[in-house]
Amino acid sequence: MNFSSKQCCSHVCHKVGIKGHNIFRSLAQTFKMLKVAQVLLICSLVGATNALYKQWIPDTNYENKTNWDKGKVPCGSDTVQFSSQRKVSVFVETTHAVQEMVLPLEGELILNSGAGFYVVSGQDPDCGAGVRTEFKDADLLQWFNPALWQAAATLNDLQDGHFLFSVHEESVPCQQDDVVFKALSSFRVDTSSSQTTIPVKSVSVLGKVFDSKSEFSEYLSSQSGLLQFHGSSSVTVGNPSCGDATGCDCGNSVNHERICSTVTCGTLSCEKPLLPIGHCCEVCGAIIVIHYSDSFNLENYRGRIRHLFLSLPKYESIQMAMSKILKPQRLMGIIPFGSSPEIQVVILDGETGKLSEALAQDMIKDIISHGMNLGIAGAEIQPAREPGSNNTGTVVGAVFGVLLVVTLIVIVVVLLHKGIVQMPSMPSMPSMPSMPSLSRFRRNTDVDDLDGAADRGFDNPIFDKPDMLNNISDLYSTDSISMTQTGVHFINPAYDENETDFTI
């Protein structure tokens, strides 16, 4: 058995090993109440534009009732069980009474100041008869699950619950972001991905901020690090901040499929939903695509929209995501030939999208009036359509499609009329003559171009080459018979006045 408890004081952890089969006698002797200073998460707001704080939501705290299969924290009459085959790091914030505790083969208990366990002799009157309750498995919690993260612009916003909405790819920590695991908390996260490393700016664990690659690498190889982080990829810190005022690409597009595999899309109430770049599900709302110049500042513009519009009561239900994207460019809408950087603004109202479209229109008006001063060269709006709405784009597309079909029909009719293209041949029938082949265009009398077997067709030079009438005697020469792709052709002098061509 390799299980330990540790108590933290000023980020220094003292571990005490627990061995033997009599778990609770060992616990009673080992868990001592020590007074330690409570660790606070302190991190100054340093860094460049477009960096956010992404906080991991789940925890493996003993006091979190959602971590127990019975839906409540164990009490003095209960038997506490950790699966023997699971690795776990559990944070214990206060003192708890237990009837019995079964520990895993590998794990740890992180004791807060004044926290610990004691064994109750007999039944706890405040607990009832008691049950066997098991700690849930945390191995399935994935780093690339956007539902397991919260984003904020500052640490104060993070602590006050002022979270930001993002598309799914950017809900997961981006390469410029600061990652926060709650100070008085432990966790277990699967970092498996399609890459060997997951780069971020910094990681905060148990109140300590890691921004040095070597220091964090050392922590990952420690017992706590191995229990808290597992998977095929390694998280690395020290990635530079975004140095571009217009914003930086998140860098999670390479894991788009992995991210979307964790997302369940709901039903929509609009007729023409939109699919933002970087998002896994279609949405009812509006998308604004902004074309910018070098003087554009993403964070300043985000603040402007919050101040001018999102602070209004009518827009209080709006969710807005604003970020730089690399929009794929396709020739004729099919062949990819690169990407172009743009600012994507996704606006959602949780309904049919009418309120989102109203905000988008207000933003477009503001861009028209002040776009040059903001470094905005142009903007386009893509509103979702609710059922029954007049979808102008669909109507225009349908009309254009009909005109294209009519034009193609007219061209084919003209080609048939001029004899450039002829009707395709029909299958040979006993009572029906064969029809000319579609592959037969204007006849060529050059025998050198014949690649296949002849079908005994022949040209009438009086019809195709009137200049041959200058010498009537030539009509009966061997030159009047020729071979072409369509067969063997010859002149019938009996019908030379009608310029008739006979083909066999």
Secondary structure, DSSP 4 states (H G I P E B T S, - for coil): -EEEEEEEETTEEEEEEE-SS-HHHHHHHH------PPP-------S-TT--EEEE----BTT-GGGBTTSS---TTPEEE--TT-EEEEEE-SEEEESEEE--SEEEEEEPTT-EEEE-SS--TTT-S--EEEBPP-TT-BTT-GGGEEEESSHHHHHHT-PPP--HHHHSPPTTPEEE--TT----EE---SSSEEE-SEEEETTEEE--HHHHHHHHTSHHHHHHEESSSEEE--PPPP--TT----S-GGGHHHHHTT-------SSB-B--TT-SS-BSEEEEEEEE-TT--HHHHHHHHIIIIITSGGGTT-EEEEEEEEEEEEETTTEEEEEEEEEEEEEE-SSSSHHHHHHHHHHHHHHHHHHHHHTEEEEEEEE-B-TT---HHHHHHHHHHHHHHHHHHHHHHHHHHTTSS-PPPPPPBTTBPPPPPTT--S----GGG--S---S----HHHH-GGGGG-GGGGGSGGG-EEETTEEEE--GGGGGGT--EE-
